[in-house]
Amino acid sequence: MLDGIVWFFSNLALAFYNFGYAVTHPATWLDWSNKESLARFIYYGASVEFFFVVLAAFLVLTAVGLWKREFMWGCVRVLEGFANGIGRFFAWAGLIMVLQQIMIVFLQRIFRVAAIEVGPFGYSFARDLSWWSEELKLYNAIIICLCASYTFVQGGHVRVDLVYSAVRYRTKKVIDMAGALFFMMPMAVLIWLFAWFFMWRHLVVPNPNAAATLDRLLTQSRAMRWNVETIGPSPNGFDAYFVFKVLIVIFAGMVFLHAIAVFYRSYLNFVEGEASEGKYLDKDTLGEGEEAFEGTH
């Protein structure tokens, strides 16, 4: 028990040094022309050291926010603004998906076209029609992974309410804080830990091992080279499945960041009361007469 406590606080203290060293020596992990730098980036991306750097940053921001509530509101606005900005931009993937599907149906069933070639600015990109058809799955993945936090900000996720509506306002905010701290954050961390090496196993060889030490990865880096996955389930189908692995990592990161926003907003609502409900909330609206569409969006 004592050893665990010492391990925790020693790693938490080292997090400040590790963060400072990473910021002042970016070439040691960002210069990917150097294979050892790439190996360090892969290792530290899902390491104990990185976890404690994130934890230390969260604790520092929270401490400052407890001291200056306006700073915490600023964090909420930045994090929710980030989720809204990313979500609103990539939500257009839904429209692109529909238009592309209509185009595929017309070209395949009416004009009997076997391939589509796109060539803007003198560049020719030609793929079989089955490639464009399978690529539609990418738009679904983009909407799910990059618009999840945005949907949460907008209150669009389906929720099962057993006790929430029956309790007092401040009790609701305690439930929200507990949900963000004990469910959203750990879930996002677990997804990140599994997805990080899953992604890199489809980008480089030899395949990085989640249990490998830094020294082992540095030794492996001598033979490391890029080997981006370009194999699809069908011969002429979509062959950029590595993008899905990248999206999983981005999804986990965005959910974790939004969990912080949920925790901060819930705490501030708890302290300031019902008058602060919806404060600084940038929520989409259908304009006048929106109530007539309630439940349809």
ABEGO torsion letter per residue (X at the ends): XAAAAAAAAAAAAAAAAAAAAAAABAAAAABAABAAAAAAAAAAAABAAAAAAAAAAAAAAAAAAAABAAAAAAAAAAAAAAAAAAAAAAAAAAAAAAAAAAAAAAAAAAAGBABBBBBBGGBBBBBBAAAAAAAAAAAAAAAAAAAAAAAAAAGABBBBBAAAAABBAAAAAAAAAAAAAAAAAAAAAAAAAAAAAAAAAAABOBBBBAABBAAAAAAAAAABBBBBBABBABAABBABAAAAAAAAAAAAAAAAAAAAAAAAAAAAAAAAEAAABGBGBBBBBAEBGAAAABGAX
